[in-house]
Amino acid sequence: MDKIAQNIQIPMFENISEIADAHGIKLWLIGGFVRDVFLGRNSKDIDIVVLGDGVRAAKMLARQLKADNVSVFKNFGTAQMRVGEYEIEIVGARKESYQTDSRKPDVEAGSIEDDQNRRDFTINAMAVSLNQETFGEFTDPFDGLSDLEEKLIRTPLDPDKTFSDDPLRMLRAIRFASQLDFKIDSDCLSGIKKNANRIKIISEERIADELNKIIASENSGKGFKLLKQCSLLKIILPELWELTGVEVQDNRAHKENFLHSVQVMENITEKSDDIWLRWAALLHDIGKTATKKYQKGHGWTFHAHDFIGEKMILQIFKRLKLPLDSRLKYVKKLVRLHMRPISLVEDKVTDSAVRRLLFDAGDDIDDLMNLCEADITSKNQRKKEKYLQNFRKVRKKLHEIDEKDRIRNFQPPVDGKEIMETFNLDPSPKIGKIKDAIKDAILDGEIPNEHEAARKYMFEKAKELGIEKK
């Protein structure tokens, strides 16, 4: 218990203790902060459970501690505040009961034991007293400390009831297994499988939040394998579920595209903590189910799966209430372009093809190349090194062309405004045709990426369209 004693001997907890005792309030530190102390993880999120009126106690503590950003949620009996570097949530100890059609419980005041009973997992039910007389006293009714040592996710009460009452806990179990690299207790796994369909009562926003946390973890692949194992994947990401399994014809099998996708995401995780790049890695082959064909003599093909996959991304983001902004465009772009770099491997590839990829990828070209390299999941090390060597050549070509022609995210040197002013034209399709012609001429290497050359070319294209300078 020395770890707990050391970590609560800080001015803020001592202040809370003095204030609570002065007003006759009993309170405990509980949940993630206590868990993370034993795991040696630095946590700034603090949960405090209060015997009695949690909101009243929170308001009083907020005044005394001069807390910032105080938010009170009377309906839930909770309050949140910021004190220095710490985010604190205070709740009144309570008992909960659930209706089958909702994860929102009926709540009544309870004891600290009642509050520990309602916690999701044993490792989150450990509590430490913050009152002066019992300061640092540790209570662990479900032996969560042993579960921490065994790296085990287990529910305090019957897992079947725990997950049926609040199905979000199924995703939280998998999220904690991913974040902490723990295993899930066999009874809990059975409870998740049994109650998988209950996840349908959870809002898409809450599901997406947990998925993002799984993807952001260092063991994201483990999380998605557990989602598949427990049949949750089939409900919340059916497009990914459809990639599972292998078909065989004429003794020829394609690779298991679900496991491949998970491996690509894991490979990206080693290089980047950008969750949207990780989403792109996870979903890059999502179009393979719709495009899978077997051609005798040639084997399995997935023609245009990159373009089909790009279209599917919007459906997935809409359904999960993921952001429909630049992050959606980014993921769509990487999925659409992930097959392009491999076509640039040959020495005979034209500079035009390299320019067009640079133009299409823009500032995301490095992320695209990282995705392509992560896409190499062959167990054959010689084959893998050959692919990686090829991509090193592609990177060199991209760098050389970008240095020479300044194509990445370039805007044609002559814009629509200049075209209209030069020829005294109103906006019309002809303006767009001239702009596109200039862009294509630069990308194809017909003219340099310079204003004078582009302006001269503008006059040539305008003449072809019957436009004269006035």
Secondary structure, DSSP 8 states (H G I E B T S, - for coil): -HHHHHHH-SHHHHHHHHHHHHTT--EEEETHHHHHHHHT----EEEEEESS-HHHHHHHHHHHHT-EEEEEEGGGTEEEEEETTEEEEEEE-EEEE--TT-S--EEEE--HHHHHHTSSSGGG--EEE-SSTTTT-EE-TT-HHHHHHHTEE--SS-HHHHHHH-THHHHHHHHHHHHHT-EE-HHHHHHHHHHGGGGGGS-HHHHHHHHHHHHHSTTHHHHHHHHHHTTHHHHH-HHHHTT-S--EETTEE---HHHHHHHHHHHHHTT---HHHHHHHHHTTTTHHHH-EEETTTEEE-TTHHHHHHHHHHHHHHHTT---SHHHHHHHHHHHHTTTGGGG-STT--HHHHHHHHHHHGGGHHHHHHHHHHT---S-HHHHHHHHHHHHHHHHHHHHHHHHH--TT---SS-HHHHHHHHT--S-HHHHHHHHHHHHHHHTTSS-SSHHHHHHHHHHHHHHTT----
